[in-house]
Amino acid sequence: MPSTRSLRGRTFAARWTERFGVFVHGDTAPTVEDWNLILGMWREIPDPRAFRVLVLTRGAAPNAGQRAELSKVLGGARPRIALLTSSLIPRMAGKAFALFLPDFRVFDVSQVDAALSYLDLASDRGRAERMLSELQDDVLGPASA
């Protein structure tokens, strides 16, 4: 099984392999320190164009400056990203992300299967679901959505 790396900030937790990553954010916007951790992770991804990302957020979303920093780090790469949320703020931020990341889609938290299908993670589905569940427990508490 490919290796998995983990990252934990004050406002999020993440795990990723060479093929895909899973992020869980609470309802607090990423701090400068946390966003720098996330940017550092992206700098380590060998081919961001081929990378798939599943993000679940209870309401947190990066601000315009953070989105611009990510765009700079990605350097024109367009990774496929699926955002799971039931909150209006991340949905609006998702529309802003989609301006420079056309492969960015927003799904309701009940649409995990649709998000994983969109990310084309059929061979990694079980692993991605376990990662999502464990990160949710870590960031949001057990049995959170």
Contacts in CASP RR format, 6 or more apart in sequence:
PFRMAT RR
TARGET T0000
AUTHOR 0000-0000-0000
METHOD contacts of the structure
MODEL  1
MPSTRSLRGRTFAARWTERFGVFVHGDTAPTVEDWNLILGMWREIPDPRA
FRVLVLTRGAAPNAGQRAELSKVLGGARPRIALLTSSLIPRMAGKAFALF
LPDFRVFDVSQVDAALSYLDLASDRGRAERMLSELQDDVLGPASA
1 127 0 8 1.000
2 17 0 8 1.000
2 18 0 8 1.000
2 19 0 8 1.000
3 17 0 8 1.000
3 18 0 8 1.000
4 15 0 8 1.000
4 16 0 8 1.000
4 17 0 8 1.000
4 131 0 8 1.000
5 15 0 8 1.000
5 16 0 8 1.000
5 17 0 8 1.000
5 41 0 8 1.000
6 13 0 8 1.000
6 14 0 8 1.000
6 15 0 8 1.000
7 13 0 8 1.000
7 14 0 8 1.000
7 15 0 8 1.000
7 37 0 8 1.000
7 38 0 8 1.000
7 41 0 8 1.000
8 14 0 8 1.000
8 138 0 8 1.000
9 33 0 8 1.000
9 34 0 8 1.000
9 37 0 8 1.000
10 28 0 8 1.000
10 31 0 8 1.000
10 33 0 8 1.000
10 34 0 8 1.000
11 25 0 8 1.000
11 26 0 8 1.000
11 28 0 8 1.000
11 29 0 8 1.000
11 30 0 8 1.000
11 31 0 8 1.000
11 34 0 8 1.000
11 60 0 8 1.000
12 23 0 8 1.000
12 24 0 8 1.000
12 25 0 8 1.000
12 26 0 8 1.000
12 30 0 8 1.000
12 34 0 8 1.000
12 38 0 8 1.000
12 60 0 8 1.000
12 139 0 8 1.000
13 23 0 8 1.000
13 24 0 8 1.000
13 135 0 8 1.000
13 138 0 8 1.000
13 139 0 8 1.000
14 21 0 8 1.000
14 22 0 8 1.000
14 23 0 8 1.000
14 24 0 8 1.000
14 38 0 8 1.000
14 41 0 8 1.000
14 135 0 8 1.000
15 21 0 8 1.000
15 22 0 8 1.000
15 131 0 8 1.000
15 134 0 8 1.000
15 135 0 8 1.000
16 22 0 8 1.000
16 41 0 8 1.000
16 45 0 8 1.000
17 124 0 8 1.000
17 127 0 8 1.000
18 46 0 8 1.000
19 50 0 8 1.000
19 51 0 8 1.000
19 52 0 8 1.000
19 124 0 8 1.000
20 51 0 8 1.000
20 52 0 8 1.000
20 53 0 8 1.000
20 54 0 8 1.000
20 119 0 8 1.000
20 121 0 8 1.000
20 124 0 8 1.000
20 128 0 8 1.000
21 51 0 8 1.000
21 52 0 8 1.000
21 53 0 8 1.000
21 54 0 8 1.000
21 128 0 8 1.000
21 131 0 8 1.000
22 53 0 8 1.000
22 54 0 8 1.000
22 55 0 8 1.000
22 56 0 8 1.000
22 128 0 8 1.000
22 131 0 8 1.000
22 132 0 8 1.000
22 135 0 8 1.000
23 38 0 8 1.000
23 53 0 8 1.000
23 54 0 8 1.000
23 55 0 8 1.000
23 56 0 8 1.000
23 135 0 8 1.000
24 55 0 8 1.000
24 56 0 8 1.000
24 57 0 8 1.000
24 132 0 8 1.000
24 135 0 8 1.000
24 136 0 8 1.000
24 138 0 8 1.000
24 139 0 8 1.000
24 140 0 8 1.000
25 55 0 8 1.000
25 56 0 8 1.000
25 57 0 8 1.000
25 58 0 8 1.000
25 59 0 8 1.000
25 60 0 8 1.000
25 61 0 8 1.000
25 139 0 8 1.000
26 57 0 8 1.000
26 58 0 8 1.000
26 59 0 8 1.000
26 60 0 8 1.000
26 139 0 8 1.000
26 140 0 8 1.000
27 57 0 8 1.000
27 58 0 8 1.000
27 59 0 8 1.000
27 60 0 8 1.000
27 87 0 8 1.000
28 60 0 8 1.000
29 60 0 8 1.000
29 61 0 8 1.000
29 62 0 8 1.000
29 63 0 8 1.000
30 38 0 8 1.000
30 60 0 8 1.000
30 62 0 8 1.000
30 66 0 8 1.000
35 62 0 8 1.000
35 66 0 8 1.000
35 69 0 8 1.000
38 70 0 8 1.000
39 69 0 8 1.000
39 70 0 8 1.000
39 73 0 8 1.000
40 73 0 8 1.000
42 48 0 8 1.000
42 70 0 8 1.000
42 73 0 8 1.000
42 74 0 8 1.000
43 73 0 8 1.000
45 51 0 8 1.000
45 79 0 8 1.000
47 77 0 8 1.000
48 74 0 8 1.000
48 77 0 8 1.000
48 79 0 8 1.000
49 77 0 8 1.000
49 78 0 8 1.000
49 79 0 8 1.000
50 79 0 8 1.000
51 79 0 8 1.000
51 80 0 8 1.000
52 79 0 8 1.000
52 80 0 8 1.000
52 81 0 8 1.000
52 82 0 8 1.000
52 119 0 8 1.000
52 120 0 8 1.000
52 121 0 8 1.000
53 79 0 8 1.000
53 80 0 8 1.000
53 81 0 8 1.000
53 82 0 8 1.000
53 119 0 8 1.000
54 81 0 8 1.000
54 82 0 8 1.000
54 84 0 8 1.000
54 115 0 8 1.000
54 116 0 8 1.000
54 119 0 8 1.000
54 121 0 8 1.000
54 128 0 8 1.000
54 132 0 8 1.000
55 81 0 8 1.000
55 82 0 8 1.000
55 83 0 8 1.000
55 84 0 8 1.000
56 83 0 8 1.000
56 84 0 8 1.000
56 85 0 8 1.000
56 109 0 8 1.000
56 132 0 8 1.000
56 135 0 8 1.000
56 136 0 8 1.000
57 83 0 8 1.000
57 84 0 8 1.000
57 85 0 8 1.000
57 87 0 8 1.000
57 90 0 8 1.000
58 85 0 8 1.000
58 87 0 8 1.000
58 140 0 8 1.000
58 144 0 8 1.000
59 85 0 8 1.000
59 87 0 8 1.000
59 89 0 8 1.000
59 90 0 8 1.000
60 90 0 8 1.000
61 89 0 8 1.000
61 90 0 8 1.000
61 92 0 8 1.000
61 93 0 8 1.000
61 94 0 8 1.000
62 70 0 8 1.000
62 93 0 8 1.000
64 96 0 8 1.000
67 93 0 8 1.000
67 96 0 8 1.000
67 97 0 8 1.000
67 100 0 8 1.000
71 100 0 8 1.000
74 101 0 8 1.000
78 101 0 8 1.000
78 102 0 8 1.000
78 103 0 8 1.000
79 101 0 8 1.000
79 103 0 8 1.000
80 103 0 8 1.000
80 104 0 8 1.000
80 118 0 8 1.000
80 119 0 8 1.000
80 120 0 8 1.000
81 97 0 8 1.000
81 101 0 8 1.000
81 103 0 8 1.000
81 104 0 8 1.000
81 105 0 8 1.000
82 105 0 8 1.000
82 106 0 8 1.000
82 107 0 8 1.000
82 115 0 8 1.000
82 116 0 8 1.000
82 118 0 8 1.000
82 119 0 8 1.000
83 90 0 8 1.000
83 94 0 8 1.000
83 97 0 8 1.000
83 104 0 8 1.000
83 105 0 8 1.000
83 106 0 8 1.000
83 107 0 8 1.000
83 115 0 8 1.000
84 107 0 8 1.000
84 108 0 8 1.000
84 109 0 8 1.000
84 111 0 8 1.000
84 112 0 8 1.000
84 115 0 8 1.000
85 91 0 8 1.000
85 106 0 8 1.000
85 107 0 8 1.000
85 108 0 8 1.000
85 109 0 8 1.000
86 108 0 8 1.000
86 109 0 8 1.000
86 145 0 8 1.000
90 106 0 8 1.000
91 106 0 8 1.000
94 104 0 8 1.000
94 106 0 8 1.000
95 106 0 8 1.000
97 104 0 8 1.000
98 104 0 8 1.000
98 105 0 8 1.000
105 115 0 8 1.000
105 118 0 8 1.000
107 114 0 8 1.000
107 115 0 8 1.000
107 118 0 8 1.000
109 145 0 8 1.000
112 129 0 8 1.000
112 132 0 8 1.000
116 122 0 8 1.000
116 125 0 8 1.000
116 128 0 8 1.000
116 129 0 8 1.000
119 128 0 8 1.000
121 128 0 8 1.000
136 144 0 8 1.000
136 145 0 8 1.000
137 144 0 8 1.000
END
